[in-house]
Amino acid sequence: MNDSATDGDAQRDPKSQKLDFKTKLAYGAGDLGPAITANISVFYLLFFFTNIAGIPAGLAGSILMIGKIWDGINDPVIGFLSDKTKSRRWGRRLPWMFYGAIPFGIFFFLQWIVPQFRANQSDNIWPMFWYYVVIGVLSQSFFTVVNLPYTAMTPELTQDYDERTSLNSFRFTFSIGGSILSLILAQIVFSQIADRQQRYLVLAAICTVISILALYWCVFGVRDRILAFEAKRIQSEEPASLPFLEQLKIVFSNRPFLFVIGIYLFSWLGVQITASIIPYFVVYCMGLKESDVPTLLIAVQGTALLMLFVWGALSKKIGKKLVYFLGMSLWIIAAAGLFFLQPGQIVLMYLMAVMAGVGVSTAYLIPWSMIPDVIELDELQTGQRREGIFYGFMVLLQKFGLAFGLFLVGNALQVSGFKASVAGSPLPTQPDLALLAIRIAVGPIPTVCLILGLILTYFYPITREMHAELMLKLKEREEKKGV
């Protein structure tokens, strides 16, 4: 009797009921695996290709670019298929996560294996190149298989405004926490294992297991709530999704959104270029060990995590633009300092890392906080809420920006004469031009990106006053509809 009463309550209006702590915790855990694997890949995969697998830097950058471009392309395909999925046992989204979790982990792990296609450095590189291209494409495909349905679950778990905010705070905590956890694991593994190739295999294996278990925690933890939603989902004909060209027309007719696109793209390019070049900078320019790389990255990521809360509170008082200017200014100073840093100046290196972390946090926070303003302006102009189009385009930009950044870094190293190495052989002495290219990639190139972002931020048209007026007009429209 009590069970049926509980079921009735859950099914009466599952979208508006409060979520319990266990459900929120399980939902947040769903972002742990993607965060860990993505973070390890961003920081270490290019370095692994050139310094462990012995792939020339230009080809290594191309491998990563191909994977990321495919990742952007397969998003709408998986999104469409998950919308159309029908399962009485699992709902629409959970089957993708349930069946995709293990392949997602396996193909992530296979990226860190060095296949024995080459007996020595002079052997044909192309079989290895195509191995990593194929594995990379499959890895990115299964990343989308588990991650895109996961992100689409938020409105299915609750439609309460405050509950969605709380739900995303759990997700965000697991995401940032997972990134830092991956670096702590890297530091432990690198300090305990001397063999350079073995380090990455062990680290990848640990991250694989954690990622799979976290995804299943999410699946089983939210299943009851999702099924309650599915039981009550209105079986009415949904409006047809807009063609891609129509979506582009909507996006590019919104002038403030064009500014947000530019701000985000330049900010993200600065983040990704810096992230991918840091291991090279630490090892070759500062003369430190690979095991020292995670410590520096933890300093950046940890500072970024702490500053997110500071900047979030400060933006309410002084506005988003000023917060962005303050954060980016500190990062530009840090980038200049890193460019001139010399071996032995370890304390200064960590100081620059902390300053960069302060700026990195605004690169994440501010562009995403501008998106709701843009959506509300679009709603005022069109009378429709089209979050999916705007957020989808931002995610697409993020992936293409990452692809371009990795391609740029890899080819810059290649042109400068960077010498790749294979596991088991000592690290080669790099030519002066390659060392200069590494310094340029850690300093001037991100600085140019950040300055362009600052210029666009200065001209961003939605001010605090304009937004207040915008919200007032939307409220008046809603009141008229209510009457």
C-alpha positions in Angstrom: 0.0 0.0 0.0 2.8 2.4 0.9 4.7 1.4 -2.2 1.7 2.2 -4.5 1.2 5.5 -2.7 4.8 6.4 -3.2 4.6 5.4 -6.9 1.5 7.6 -7.3 3.3 10.6 -5.8 6.3 10.0 -8.0 4.2 9.7 -11.1 1.8 12.6 -10.3 4.3 15.3 -11.4 7.9 14.0 -11.4 9.2 17.0 -13.2 8.3 19.5 -10.4 9.1 17.4 -7.3 12.2 18.0 -5.3 15.1 15.7 -6.0 16.7 13.8 -3.1 20.4 14.0 -2.3 21.1 10.5 -3.6 19.6 11.3 -7.0 21.6 14.6 -7.3 24.8 12.8 -6.3 24.2 10.1 -8.8 23.5 12.6 -11.6 26.6 14.5 -10.8 28.7 11.3 -10.9 27.7 11.0 -14.6 30.1 13.8 -15.5 33.0 12.3 -13.6 34.1 9.9 -16.3 33.9 12.4 -19.2 35.7 15.0 -17.1 38.6 12.7 -16.1 39.2 11.3 -19.6 38.8 14.6 -21.3 41.2 16.3 -18.9 43.9 13.6 -19.2 43.6 13.8 -23.0 43.8 17.6 -23.3 46.9 17.8 -21.1 48.8 14.6 -22.1 47.7 13.0 -25.3 49.7 15.3 -27.7 52.7 14.9 -25.4 52.2 11.1 -25.4 52.1 10.9 -29.1 55.3 12.9 -29.7 57.4 11.7 -26.7 56.2 8.1 -26.1 54.8 6.9 -29.5 57.4 8.8 -31.5 54.9 10.5 -33.9 56.0 13.7 -35.5 54.3 16.7 -33.8 52.4 17.8 -37.0 50.9 14.4 -37.5 50.1 14.1 -33.8 48.2 17.4 -33.9 46.3 16.2 -37.0 45.2 13.0 -35.2 43.7 15.0 -32.4 42.1 17.5 -34.8 40.4 14.7 -36.8 39.0 13.1 -33.6 37.6 16.4 -32.3 36.1 17.4 -35.7 34.3 14.0 -35.8 33.2 14.6 -32.2 31.5 17.8 -33.3 29.9 16.2 -36.3 28.5 13.2 -34.4 26.8 15.3 -31.7 23.6 16.1 -33.7 23.4 12.4 -34.9 23.5 11.0 -31.4 21.2 13.7 -30.1 18.6 12.9 -32.8 18.9 9.1 -32.1 18.6 9.5 -28.4 15.5 11.6 -28.8 13.9 8.8 -30.9 15.0 6.0 -28.6 12.2 4.0 -26.9 12.8 1.7 -24.0 10.2 0.8 -21.3 13.0 -0.5 -19.1 15.5 2.4 -19.4 13.7 5.4 -21.1 15.3 7.4 -23.9 18.7 8.4 -22.5 19.9 5.7 -20.1 20.3 2.9 -22.7 23.0 4.9 -24.4 24.9 5.4 -21.2 24.3 1.8 -20.0 25.5 0.1 -23.2 28.1 2.8 -24.1 30.0 3.0 -20.8 32.3 0.0 -21.3 33.2 0.7 -25.0 33.8 4.3 -23.9 36.3 3.1 -21.3 37.9 0.6 -23.6 38.6 3.0 -26.5 39.9 5.6 -24.2 42.4 3.1 -22.8 43.4 1.9 -26.3 44.6 5.5 -27.2 47.4 5.0 -24.7 48.8 1.8 -26.2 51.8 2.0 -28.5 51.2 -0.6 -31.2 54.3 -2.4 -32.4 54.1 -1.3 -36.0 57.7 0.2 -36.0 60.9 -1.6 -35.1 62.8 1.7 -35.0 62.4 5.4 -35.4 62.9 5.3 -39.2 60.2 2.8 -40.0 57.0 3.8 -41.7 54.9 6.0 -39.4 51.6 5.7 -41.3 50.3 2.4 -39.8 50.6 3.9 -36.4 49.1 7.2 -37.5 46.0 5.4 -38.8 45.7 3.3 -35.7 45.4 6.4 -33.6 43.1 8.1 -36.0 40.7 5.1 -36.0 40.9 4.6 -32.2 40.5 8.4 -31.7 37.4 8.6 -33.8 35.9 5.6 -32.0 36.8 7.1 -28.6 35.2 10.4 -29.5 32.1 8.6 -30.8 31.6 6.7 -27.5 32.3 9.9 -25.5 29.3 11.4 -27.3 27.3 8.3 -26.8 27.5 8.5 -23.0 27.9 12.3 -22.5 25.3 13.8 -24.8 22.3 11.8 -23.5 23.6 12.5 -20.0 23.5 16.3 -20.5 20.0 16.0 -22.0 18.7 14.4 -18.8 18.5 17.6 -16.8 15.1 18.8 -17.9 13.8 15.2 -17.6 14.8 15.0 -14.0 13.2 18.3 -12.9 11.6 21.4 -14.4 11.9 23.4 -11.1 14.2 26.4 -11.6 16.0 26.1 -8.3 16.3 22.3 -8.5 18.0 22.6 -12.0 20.5 25.1 -10.5 21.2 22.7 -7.6 21.4 19.7 -10.0 23.9 21.4 -12.2 26.0 22.5 -9.2 26.4 18.8 -8.4 27.4 18.1 -12.0 29.8 21.0 -12.0 31.4 19.8 -8.7 32.0 16.3 -10.1 33.3 17.8 -13.4 35.9 20.1 -11.9 36.7 17.7 -9.1 37.2 14.9 -11.7 39.7 17.2 -13.6 41.7 17.8 -10.4 41.4 14.1 -9.4 42.9 13.0 -12.8 45.9 15.3 -12.2 46.4 14.0 -8.7 46.3 10.4 -10.0 48.8 11.4 -12.7 51.2 12.8 -10.1 51.0 9.6 -8.0 51.4 7.3 -10.9 54.3 9.3 -12.5 56.1 9.5 -9.2 55.8 5.7 -8.5 56.5 4.3 -12.0 59.8 4.9 -13.7 59.0 3.4 -17.2 57.6 6.3 -19.2 55.2 4.2 -21.4 54.0 2.1 -18.4 53.0 5.3 -16.6 50.4 6.3 -19.2 49.0 2.7 -19.4 48.5 2.5 -15.6 47.0 6.0 -15.5 44.7 5.3 -18.4 43.6 2.0 -16.8 42.8 3.7 -13.5 40.8 6.4 -15.2 39.0 3.9 -17.3 37.8 1.9 -14.3 36.7 5.1 -12.4 34.9 6.4 -15.5 32.9 3.2 -16.1 31.9 2.8 -12.5 30.8 6.4 -12.2 28.6 6.1 -15.3 26.9 3.1 -13.9 26.4 4.9 -10.6 24.6 7.6 -12.5 22.5 5.2 -14.6 21.2 3.2 -11.7 21.0 6.2 -9.4 18.6 8.3 -11.6 16.7 5.4 -13.3 13.6 5.5 -11.0 13.3 9.2 -11.5 13.8 9.0 -15.3 11.2 6.2 -15.6 8.7 8.2 -13.6 9.2 11.1 -16.0 8.8 8.7 -19.0 5.6 7.3 -17.6 4.1 10.9 -17.6 5.7 12.2 -20.7 3.1 13.8 -22.9 2.6 11.6 -26.0 1.8 14.5 -28.3 3.4 15.2 -31.6 6.5 17.3 -30.9 7.4 20.2 -33.3 9.8 19.1 -36.0 13.4 20.1 -35.4 14.6 23.0 -37.5 16.9 22.3 -40.4 20.6 23.1 -39.7 20.6 26.0 -42.1 17.6 27.5 -40.4 19.4 27.1 -37.1 22.4 28.9 -38.5 20.2 31.8 -39.7 18.7 32.1 -36.2 22.2 32.1 -34.5 23.8 34.6 -36.8 20.9 37.0 -36.8 21.4 37.5 -33.0 24.1 40.2 -32.8 25.0 39.8 -29.1 25.4 36.1 -29.6 28.1 36.8 -32.3 30.0 38.6 -29.6 29.6 35.7 -27.2 30.8 33.3 -29.9 33.9 35.4 -30.4 34.6 35.9 -26.7 34.2 32.2 -26.0 36.2 31.0 -29.0 39.2 33.2 -28.2 39.1 32.4 -24.5 38.8 28.7 -25.2 41.7 28.8 -27.7 43.8 30.4 -25.1 42.9 27.7 -22.6 43.5 24.8 -25.0 46.8 26.0 -26.5 48.2 26.7 -23.0 47.0 23.3 -21.7 48.5 21.3 -24.5 51.9 23.1 -24.4 52.4 23.1 -20.7 54.0 19.6 -20.5 56.5 20.5 -23.2 57.3 23.8 -21.4 57.9 22.1 -18.0 60.1 19.3 -19.5 62.1 21.2 -22.2 62.1 24.8 -21.2 62.3 24.4 -17.4 64.3 21.2 -17.4 62.0 19.4 -15.0 60.7 15.8 -15.1 57.4 14.6 -16.5 56.3 13.8 -12.9 56.5 17.6 -12.2 53.8 18.4 -14.8 50.7 17.3 -12.8 51.8 19.5 -9.9 51.9 22.6 -12.0 48.6 21.7 -13.7 46.9 21.2 -10.3 48.1 24.7 -9.3 46.3 26.1 -12.4 43.1 24.0 -12.1 42.8 24.3 -8.3 43.1 28.1 -8.5 40.5 28.1 -11.3 38.1 26.1 -9.2 38.4 28.3 -6.1 38.2 31.5 -8.1 35.0 30.4 -9.8 33.1 31.1 -6.6 34.9 34.4 -6.1 34.3 35.7 -9.6 30.7 34.5 -9.4 30.0 36.6 -6.3 32.0 39.6 -7.6 30.2 39.6 -11.0 27.0 40.4 -9.2 28.6 43.6 -7.8 30.8 44.9 -10.6 29.4 43.1 -13.6 30.5 40.4 -16.0 32.6 42.7 -18.3 34.8 44.0 -15.5 35.3 40.5 -14.0 36.4 39.3 -17.4 38.9 42.2 -17.8 40.4 41.6 -14.4 40.8 37.8 -14.9 42.2 38.1 -18.4 44.6 40.9 -17.4 46.2 38.6 -14.8 46.4 35.8 -17.3 48.1 38.0 -19.8 50.7 39.0 -17.2 51.2 35.3 -16.3 51.7 34.4 -20.0 54.3 37.1 -20.4 56.1 35.8 -17.3 56.1 32.2 -18.5 57.6 33.3 -21.8 60.6 34.9 -20.1 60.9 32.3 -17.3 64.3 30.5 -17.0 65.3 27.0 -15.6 65.6 27.2 -11.8 62.9 29.8 -11.3 60.5 27.3 -9.9 58.8 29.5 -7.4 58.0 32.1 -10.1 56.7 29.3 -12.3 54.1 28.3 -9.7 53.2 32.0 -9.1 52.6 32.4 -12.8 50.5 29.2 -12.8 48.3 30.5 -10.0 47.8 33.8 -11.8 46.9 32.0 -15.0 44.4 29.9 -13.0 42.7 33.1 -11.8 42.2 34.1 -15.5 41.3 30.6 -16.7 38.3 30.6 -14.3 36.9 33.7 -16.0 37.4 32.1 -19.5 35.0 29.3 -18.3 32.6 31.4 -16.3 31.9 34.6 -18.2 31.0 33.5 -21.8 28.7 30.8 -20.4 27.0 33.3 -18.1 26.4 35.6 -21.1 24.4 32.9 -23.0 21.2 33.2 -20.8 21.2 37.0 -21.6 21.3 36.2 -25.3 18.6 33.6 -25.1 16.3 36.0 -23.2 16.9 38.7 -25.8 16.0 36.2 -28.5 12.8 35.3 -26.6 11.9 39.0 -26.4 12.4 39.4 -30.1 10.8 36.1 -31.3 8.5 34.9 -28.5 10.3 31.5 -28.4 12.8 29.8 -26.1 15.5 28.2 -28.2 18.2 27.2 -25.7 19.1 24.1 -27.6 20.2 25.9 -30.7 22.4 28.4 -28.8 23.9 25.9 -26.4 24.4 23.4 -29.1 26.3 25.9 -31.2 28.5 26.8 -28.2 29.4 23.1 -27.6 30.2 22.8 -31.3 32.5 25.8 -31.2 34.2 24.4 -28.1 35.1 21.2 -29.9 36.2 22.9 -33.1 38.2 25.4 -31.1 40.0 22.5 -29.3 40.6 20.8 -32.6 42.2 23.9 -34.1 44.3 24.6 -31.0 45.8 21.1 -31.0 46.4 21.2 -34.7 48.1 24.6 -34.4 50.4 23.6 -31.5 51.4 20.3 -33.2 52.2 21.9 -36.5 54.1 24.8 -34.9 56.3 22.3 -33.1 56.8 20.3 -36.4 57.8 23.4 -38.4 60.3 24.5 -35.6 62.1 21.2 -35.9 60.8 19.5 -32.7 62.3 16.0 -32.3 59.9 13.3 -31.4 61.1 10.3 -29.3 59.9 6.8 -28.5 59.4 5.1 -25.2 62.6 3.6 -23.8 64.9 6.1 -25.4 66.2 9.3 -23.7 64.5 12.6 -24.4 66.3 14.3 -27.3 67.9 17.7 -26.9 65.6 20.1 -28.8 66.9 22.8 -31.2 66.7 26.4 -30.1 63.9 27.1 -32.6 61.7 24.4 -31.1 62.3 25.8 -27.6 61.3 29.2 -28.9 58.2 27.8 -30.5 57.2 26.2 -27.1 57.7 29.6 -25.3 55.7 31.4 -28.0 52.9 28.9 -27.6 52.8 29.3 -23.8 53.0 33.1 -23.9 52.4 35.3 -27.0 49.9 33.1 -28.8 47.4 32.8 -25.9 48.0 36.5 -25.2 46.8 37.5 -28.7 43.7 35.3 -28.3 43.0 36.8 -24.9 43.4 40.4 -26.2 41.0 39.7 -29.0 38.5 38.3 -26.4 38.9 41.5 -24.4 38.2 43.7 -27.4 35.0 41.8 -28.1 34.0 41.9 -24.4 34.4 45.7 -24.4 31.9 46.0 -27.3 29.5 43.4 -26.0 26.1 45.2 -26.2 24.1 43.7 -23.4 24.8 45.8 -20.3 23.4 45.2 -16.8 20.9 48.0 -17.4 19.9 46.7 -20.7 19.4 43.2 -19.2 17.2 44.6 -16.4 15.0 46.4 -19.0 14.9 43.2 -21.1 13.7 41.1 -18.1 11.1 43.8 -17.2 9.6 43.6 -20.7 9.5 39.8 -20.6 7.7 39.9 -17.3 5.1 42.4 -18.6 4.5 40.0 -21.6 4.0 37.1 -19.2 1.6 39.1 -17.1 -0.5 40.0 -20.2 -0.6 36.4 -21.2 -1.8 35.5 -17.7 -4.6 38.0 -18.0 
